[in-house]
Amino acid sequence: MMKLIANRGVRVAGVSYEPGDLIECDERTATELLASGKVIPTDSVDRSIGLNTETAAPLKAKTKRTTTTRKKKAD
């Protein structure tokens, strides 16, 4: 059995689930629902936990993109 969280309204084995509801179903049904994008697994890790400004990568400033000129044809 797998536990999933509904992204949108979904009907599994005759039972309707609203977005945010916890769904418990077998592996085959879970695989089909995950492939359709209607659910997300509950064991997904939130990568933002523990991130702070000291450990984050520095932001890069946008640079102006320069264009090159065409080379003149040799006569």
Buried (B, 14 or more C-beta within 10 A) or exposed (E): EBEBBBBEEBEBEEEEBEEEBEBEBEEEBBEEBBEEEBBEEEEEEEEEEEEEEEEEEEEEEEEEEEEEEEEEEEE
